């Protein structure tokens, strides 16, 4: 069954441990069919 409102609540950008810039993530999400997304910041404890 296809999700009625596809979401991704855990995207990562170069501000944390991701590969893509926030702008690149927005462009990818815009063309993906997702209805909602959020950016996750993962901080490494040292």
mmCIF file of the N, C-alpha and C atoms, coordinates in Angstrom:
data_MODEL
# 
_entry.id   MODEL 
# 
loop_
_atom_site.group_PDB 
_atom_site.id 
_atom_site.type_symbol 
_atom_site.label_atom_id 
_atom_site.label_alt_id 
_atom_site.label_comp_id 
_atom_site.label_asym_id 
_atom_site.label_entity_id 
_atom_site.label_seq_id 
_atom_site.pdbx_PDB_ins_code 
_atom_site.Cartn_x 
_atom_site.Cartn_y 
_atom_site.Cartn_z 
_atom_site.occupancy 
_atom_site.B_iso_or_equiv 
_atom_site.pdbx_formal_charge 
_atom_site.auth_seq_id 
_atom_site.auth_comp_id 
_atom_site.auth_asym_id 
_atom_site.auth_atom_id 
_atom_site.pdbx_PDB_model_num 
ATOM 1   N N  . UNK A 1 1  ? 0.841  -1.179 0.000  1.00 0.00 ? 1  UNK A N  1 
ATOM 2   C CA . UNK A 1 1  ? 0.000  0.000  0.000  1.00 0.00 ? 1  UNK A CA 1 
ATOM 3   C C  . UNK A 1 1  ? 0.887  1.244  0.000  1.00 0.00 ? 1  UNK A C  1 
ATOM 4   N N  . UNK A 1 2  ? 0.613  2.147  -0.897 1.00 0.00 ? 2  UNK A N  1 
ATOM 5   C CA . UNK A 1 2  ? 1.385  3.386  -0.996 1.00 0.00 ? 2  UNK A CA 1 
ATOM 6   C C  . UNK A 1 2  ? 0.970  4.340  0.116  1.00 0.00 ? 2  UNK A C  1 
ATOM 7   N N  . UNK A 1 3  ? 1.980  4.981  0.720  1.00 0.00 ? 3  UNK A N  1 
ATOM 8   C CA . UNK A 1 3  ? 1.702  5.943  1.789  1.00 0.00 ? 3  UNK A CA 1 
ATOM 9   C C  . UNK A 1 3  ? 0.903  7.121  1.234  1.00 0.00 ? 3  UNK A C  1 
ATOM 10  N N  . UNK A 1 4  ? -0.098 7.532  1.987  1.00 0.00 ? 4  UNK A N  1 
ATOM 11  C CA . UNK A 1 4  ? -0.907 8.676  1.571  1.00 0.00 ? 4  UNK A CA 1 
ATOM 12  C C  . UNK A 1 4  ? -0.111 9.973  1.587  1.00 0.00 ? 4  UNK A C  1 
ATOM 13  N N  . UNK A 1 5  ? 0.704  10.122 2.597  1.00 0.00 ? 5  UNK A N  1 
ATOM 14  C CA . UNK A 1 5  ? 1.528  11.313 2.750  1.00 0.00 ? 5  UNK A CA 1 
ATOM 15  C C  . UNK A 1 5  ? 2.964  10.869 2.996  1.00 0.00 ? 5  UNK A C  1 
ATOM 16  N N  . UNK A 1 6  ? 3.717  10.596 1.925  1.00 0.00 ? 6  UNK A N  1 
ATOM 17  C CA . UNK A 1 6  ? 5.093  10.140 2.111  1.00 0.00 ? 6  UNK A CA 1 
ATOM 18  C C  . UNK A 1 6  ? 5.952  11.220 2.775  1.00 0.00 ? 6  UNK A C  1 
ATOM 19  N N  . UNK A 1 7  ? 6.668  10.838 3.807  1.00 0.00 ? 7  UNK A N  1 
ATOM 20  C CA . UNK A 1 7  ? 7.517  11.765 4.554  1.00 0.00 ? 7  UNK A CA 1 
ATOM 21  C C  . UNK A 1 7  ? 8.892  11.160 4.779  1.00 0.00 ? 7  UNK A C  1 
ATOM 22  N N  . UNK A 1 8  ? 9.864  12.015 5.030  1.00 0.00 ? 8  UNK A N  1 
ATOM 23  C CA . UNK A 1 8  ? 11.195 11.601 5.465  1.00 0.00 ? 8  UNK A CA 1 
ATOM 24  C C  . UNK A 1 8  ? 11.572 12.556 6.588  1.00 0.00 ? 8  UNK A C  1 
ATOM 25  N N  . UNK A 1 9  ? 11.522 12.067 7.807  1.00 0.00 ? 9  UNK A N  1 
ATOM 26  C CA . UNK A 1 9  ? 11.751 12.929 8.961  1.00 0.00 ? 9  UNK A CA 1 
ATOM 27  C C  . UNK A 1 9  ? 13.195 12.910 9.453  1.00 0.00 ? 9  UNK A C  1 
ATOM 28  N N  . UNK A 1 10 ? 14.109 12.379 8.628  1.00 0.00 ? 10 UNK A N  1 
ATOM 29  C CA . UNK A 1 10 ? 15.502 12.341 9.066  1.00 0.00 ? 10 UNK A CA 1 
ATOM 30  C C  . UNK A 1 10 ? 16.437 12.460 7.868  1.00 0.00 ? 10 UNK A C  1 
ATOM 31  N N  . UNK A 1 11 ? 16.584 13.671 7.350  1.00 0.00 ? 11 UNK A N  1 
ATOM 32  C CA . UNK A 1 11 ? 17.572 13.920 6.307  1.00 0.00 ? 11 UNK A CA 1 
ATOM 33  C C  . UNK A 1 11 ? 18.797 14.548 6.958  1.00 0.00 ? 11 UNK A C  1 
ATOM 34  N N  . UNK A 1 12 ? 19.945 14.296 6.381  1.00 0.00 ? 12 UNK A N  1 
ATOM 35  C CA . UNK A 1 12 ? 21.206 14.833 6.908  1.00 0.00 ? 12 UNK A CA 1 
ATOM 36  C C  . UNK A 1 12 ? 21.866 15.680 5.830  1.00 0.00 ? 12 UNK A C  1 
ATOM 37  N N  . UNK A 1 13 ? 22.475 16.783 6.228  1.00 0.00 ? 13 UNK A N  1 
ATOM 38  C CA . UNK A 1 13 ? 23.173 17.670 5.295  1.00 0.00 ? 13 UNK A CA 1 
ATOM 39  C C  . UNK A 1 13 ? 24.633 17.806 5.723  1.00 0.00 ? 13 UNK A C  1 
ATOM 40  N N  . UNK A 1 14 ? 25.371 18.598 4.962  1.00 0.00 ? 14 UNK A N  1 
ATOM 41  C CA . UNK A 1 14 ? 26.783 18.828 5.276  1.00 0.00 ? 14 UNK A CA 1 
ATOM 42  C C  . UNK A 1 14 ? 26.965 19.606 6.583  1.00 0.00 ? 14 UNK A C  1 
ATOM 43  N N  . UNK A 1 15 ? 25.873 20.122 7.153  1.00 0.00 ? 15 UNK A N  1 
ATOM 44  C CA . UNK A 1 15 ? 25.978 20.779 8.454  1.00 0.00 ? 15 UNK A CA 1 
ATOM 45  C C  . UNK A 1 15 ? 26.165 19.771 9.580  1.00 0.00 ? 15 UNK A C  1 
ATOM 46  N N  . UNK A 1 16 ? 25.921 18.507 9.298  1.00 0.00 ? 16 UNK A N  1 
ATOM 47  C CA . UNK A 1 16 ? 26.179 17.471 10.303 1.00 0.00 ? 16 UNK A CA 1 
ATOM 48  C C  . UNK A 1 16 ? 26.976 16.357 9.635  1.00 0.00 ? 16 UNK A C  1 
ATOM 49  N N  . UNK A 1 17 ? 26.404 15.191 9.459  1.00 0.00 ? 17 UNK A N  1 
ATOM 50  C CA . UNK A 1 17 ? 27.156 14.065 8.908  1.00 0.00 ? 17 UNK A CA 1 
ATOM 51  C C  . UNK A 1 17 ? 26.655 13.638 7.535  1.00 0.00 ? 17 UNK A C  1 
ATOM 52  N N  . UNK A 1 18 ? 26.020 14.557 6.804  1.00 0.00 ? 18 UNK A N  1 
ATOM 53  C CA . UNK A 1 18 ? 25.503 14.238 5.475  1.00 0.00 ? 18 UNK A CA 1 
ATOM 54  C C  . UNK A 1 18 ? 26.495 14.557 4.375  1.00 0.00 ? 18 UNK A C  1 
ATOM 55  N N  . UNK A 1 19 ? 26.123 14.165 3.169  1.00 0.00 ? 19 UNK A N  1 
ATOM 56  C CA . UNK A 1 19 ? 26.973 14.359 1.999  1.00 0.00 ? 19 UNK A CA 1 
ATOM 57  C C  . UNK A 1 19 ? 26.587 15.586 1.198  1.00 0.00 ? 19 UNK A C  1 
ATOM 58  N N  . UNK A 1 20 ? 25.299 15.973 1.232  1.00 0.00 ? 20 UNK A N  1 
ATOM 59  C CA . UNK A 1 20 ? 24.790 17.039 0.392  1.00 0.00 ? 20 UNK A CA 1 
ATOM 60  C C  . UNK A 1 20 ? 24.511 18.308 1.186  1.00 0.00 ? 20 UNK A C  1 
ATOM 61  N N  . UNK A 1 21 ? 24.616 19.457 0.505  1.00 0.00 ? 21 UNK A N  1 
ATOM 62  C CA . UNK A 1 21 ? 24.301 20.736 1.143  1.00 0.00 ? 21 UNK A CA 1 
ATOM 63  C C  . UNK A 1 21 ? 22.788 20.821 1.367  1.00 0.00 ? 21 UNK A C  1 
ATOM 64  N N  . UNK A 1 22 ? 22.352 21.731 2.242  1.00 0.00 ? 22 UNK A N  1 
ATOM 65  C CA . UNK A 1 22 ? 20.913 21.893 2.436  1.00 0.00 ? 22 UNK A CA 1 
ATOM 66  C C  . UNK A 1 22 ? 20.177 22.211 1.131  1.00 0.00 ? 22 UNK A C  1 
ATOM 67  N N  . UNK A 1 23 ? 20.751 23.033 0.283  1.00 0.00 ? 23 UNK A N  1 
ATOM 68  C CA . UNK A 1 23 ? 20.123 23.365 -0.999 1.00 0.00 ? 23 UNK A CA 1 
ATOM 69  C C  . UNK A 1 23 ? 19.977 22.127 -1.871 1.00 0.00 ? 23 UNK A C  1 
ATOM 70  N N  . UNK A 1 24 ? 21.007 21.300 -1.920 1.00 0.00 ? 24 UNK A N  1 
ATOM 71  C CA . UNK A 1 24 ? 20.939 20.069 -2.714 1.00 0.00 ? 24 UNK A CA 1 
ATOM 72  C C  . UNK A 1 24 ? 19.856 19.129 -2.182 1.00 0.00 ? 24 UNK A C  1 
ATOM 73  N N  . UNK A 1 25 ? 19.726 19.048 -0.865 1.00 0.00 ? 25 UNK A N  1 
ATOM 74  C CA . UNK A 1 25 ? 18.693 18.196 -0.272 1.00 0.00 ? 25 UNK A CA 1 
ATOM 75  C C  . UNK A 1 25 ? 17.310 18.713 -0.643 1.00 0.00 ? 25 UNK A C  1 
ATOM 76  N N  . UNK A 1 26 ? 17.098 20.027 -0.579 1.00 0.00 ? 26 UNK A N  1 
ATOM 77  C CA . UNK A 1 26 ? 15.804 20.608 -0.937 1.00 0.00 ? 26 UNK A CA 1 
ATOM 78  C C  . UNK A 1 26 ? 15.459 20.290 -2.389 1.00 0.00 ? 26 UNK A C  1 
ATOM 79  N N  . UNK A 1 27 ? 16.425 20.413 -3.284 1.00 0.00 ? 27 UNK A N  1 
ATOM 80  C CA . UNK A 1 27 ? 16.181 20.120 -4.699 1.00 0.00 ? 27 UNK A CA 1 
ATOM 81  C C  . UNK A 1 27 ? 15.823 18.646 -4.882 1.00 0.00 ? 27 UNK A C  1 
ATOM 82  N N  . UNK A 1 28 ? 16.541 17.746 -4.201 1.00 0.00 ? 28 UNK A N  1 
ATOM 83  C CA . UNK A 1 28 ? 16.248 16.316 -4.311 1.00 0.00 ? 28 UNK A CA 1 
ATOM 84  C C  . UNK A 1 28 ? 14.870 15.984 -3.753 1.00 0.00 ? 28 UNK A C  1 
ATOM 85  N N  . UNK A 1 29 ? 14.540 16.574 -2.611 1.00 0.00 ? 29 UNK A N  1 
ATOM 86  C CA . UNK A 1 29 ? 13.235 16.319 -1.987 1.00 0.00 ? 29 UNK A CA 1 
ATOM 87  C C  . UNK A 1 29 ? 12.113 16.849 -2.882 1.00 0.00 ? 29 UNK A C  1 
ATOM 88  N N  . UNK A 1 30 ? 12.310 18.017 -3.476 1.00 0.00 ? 30 UNK A N  1 
ATOM 89  C CA . UNK A 1 30 ? 11.273 18.621 -4.319 1.00 0.00 ? 30 UNK A CA 1 
ATOM 90  C C  . UNK A 1 30 ? 10.902 17.715 -5.494 1.00 0.00 ? 30 UNK A C  1 
ATOM 91  N N  . UNK A 1 31 ? 11.857 16.968 -6.000 1.00 0.00 ? 31 UNK A N  1 
ATOM 92  C CA . UNK A 1 31 ? 11.584 16.089 -7.131 1.00 0.00 ? 31 UNK A CA 1 
ATOM 93  C C  . UNK A 1 31 ? 11.273 14.658 -6.747 1.00 0.00 ? 31 UNK A C  1 
ATOM 94  N N  . UNK A 1 32 ? 11.144 14.382 -5.466 1.00 0.00 ? 32 UNK A N  1 
ATOM 95  C CA . UNK A 1 32 ? 10.997 13.000 -5.008 1.00 0.00 ? 32 UNK A CA 1 
ATOM 96  C C  . UNK A 1 32 ? 9.556  12.565 -4.751 1.00 0.00 ? 32 UNK A C  1 
ATOM 97  N N  . UNK A 1 33 ? 8.651  13.515 -4.643 1.00 0.00 ? 33 UNK A N  1 
ATOM 98  C CA . UNK A 1 33 ? 7.276  13.174 -4.322 1.00 0.00 ? 33 UNK A CA 1 
ATOM 99  C C  . UNK A 1 33 ? 6.978  13.188 -2.823 1.00 0.00 ? 33 UNK A C  1 
ATOM 100 N N  . UNK A 1 34 ? 7.983  13.498 -2.001 1.00 0.00 ? 34 UNK A N  1 
ATOM 101 C CA . UNK A 1 34 ? 7.734  13.592 -0.562 1.00 0.00 ? 34 UNK A CA 1 
ATOM 102 C C  . UNK A 1 34 ? 6.831  14.782 -0.280 1.00 0.00 ? 34 UNK A C  1 
ATOM 103 N N  . UNK A 1 35 ? 5.999  14.642 0.735  1.00 0.00 ? 35 UNK A N  1 
ATOM 104 C CA . UNK A 1 35 ? 5.093  15.723 1.127  1.00 0.00 ? 35 UNK A CA 1 
ATOM 105 C C  . UNK A 1 35 ? 5.638  16.504 2.310  1.00 0.00 ? 35 UNK A C  1 
ATOM 106 N N  . UNK A 1 36 ? 6.554  15.897 3.063  1.00 0.00 ? 36 UNK A N  1 
ATOM 107 C CA . UNK A 1 36 ? 7.094  16.524 4.267  1.00 0.00 ? 36 UNK A CA 1 
ATOM 108 C C  . UNK A 1 36 ? 8.478  15.971 4.528  1.00 0.00 ? 36 UNK A C  1 
ATOM 109 N N  . UNK A 1 37 ? 9.376  16.829 4.962  1.00 0.00 ? 37 UNK A N  1 
ATOM 110 C CA . UNK A 1 37 ? 10.724 16.377 5.334  1.00 0.00 ? 37 UNK A CA 1 
ATOM 111 C C  . UNK A 1 37 ? 11.238 17.249 6.469  1.00 0.00 ? 37 UNK A C  1 
ATOM 112 N N  . UNK A 1 38 ? 12.258 16.779 7.131  1.00 0.00 ? 38 UNK A N  1 
ATOM 113 C CA . UNK A 1 38 ? 12.937 17.580 8.152  1.00 0.00 ? 38 UNK A CA 1 
ATOM 114 C C  . UNK A 1 38 ? 14.417 17.271 8.079  1.00 0.00 ? 38 UNK A C  1 
ATOM 115 N N  . UNK A 1 39 ? 15.209 18.207 8.532  1.00 0.00 ? 39 UNK A N  1 
ATOM 116 C CA . UNK A 1 39 ? 16.649 18.018 8.547  1.00 0.00 ? 39 UNK A CA 1 
ATOM 117 C C  . UNK A 1 39 ? 17.104 17.664 9.950  1.00 0.00 ? 39 UNK A C  1 
ATOM 118 N N  . UNK A 1 40 ? 17.976 16.685 10.040 1.00 0.00 ? 40 UNK A N  1 
ATOM 119 C CA . UNK A 1 40 ? 18.471 16.208 11.309 1.00 0.00 ? 40 UNK A CA 1 
ATOM 120 C C  . UNK A 1 40 ? 19.939 16.606 11.464 1.00 0.00 ? 40 UNK A C  1 
ATOM 121 N N  . UNK A 1 41 ? 20.288 17.148 12.611 1.00 0.00 ? 41 UNK A N  1 
ATOM 122 C CA . UNK A 1 41 ? 21.685 17.483 12.888 1.00 0.00 ? 41 UNK A CA 1 
ATOM 123 C C  . UNK A 1 41 ? 22.218 16.481 13.896 1.00 0.00 ? 41 UNK A C  1 
ATOM 124 N N  . UNK A 1 42 ? 23.251 15.769 13.499 1.00 0.00 ? 42 UNK A N  1 
ATOM 125 C CA . UNK A 1 42 ? 23.867 14.781 14.380 1.00 0.00 ? 42 UNK A CA 1 
ATOM 126 C C  . UNK A 1 42 ? 25.217 15.321 14.850 1.00 0.00 ? 42 UNK A C  1 
ATOM 127 N N  . UNK A 1 43 ? 25.320 15.536 16.115 1.00 0.00 ? 43 UNK A N  1 
ATOM 128 C CA . UNK A 1 43 ? 26.554 16.056 16.681 1.00 0.00 ? 43 UNK A CA 1 
ATOM 129 C C  . UNK A 1 43 ? 27.355 14.918 17.284 1.00 0.00 ? 43 UNK A C  1 
ATOM 130 N N  . UNK A 1 44 ? 28.646 14.886 16.994 1.00 0.00 ? 44 UNK A N  1 
ATOM 131 C CA . UNK A 1 44 ? 29.529 13.878 17.584 1.00 0.00 ? 44 UNK A CA 1 
ATOM 132 C C  . UNK A 1 44 ? 30.011 14.379 18.934 1.00 0.00 ? 44 UNK A C  1 
ATOM 133 N N  . UNK A 1 45 ? 29.881 13.577 19.941 1.00 0.00 ? 45 UNK A N  1 
ATOM 134 C CA . UNK A 1 45 ? 30.376 13.944 21.266 1.00 0.00 ? 45 UNK A CA 1 
ATOM 135 C C  . UNK A 1 45 ? 31.861 13.619 21.344 1.00 0.00 ? 45 UNK A C  1 
ATOM 136 N N  . UNK A 1 46 ? 32.630 14.576 21.839 1.00 0.00 ? 46 UNK A N  1 
ATOM 137 C CA . UNK A 1 46 ? 34.072 14.349 21.952 1.00 0.00 ? 46 UNK A CA 1 
ATOM 138 C C  . UNK A 1 46 ? 34.506 14.550 23.377 1.00 0.00 ? 46 UNK A C  1 
# 
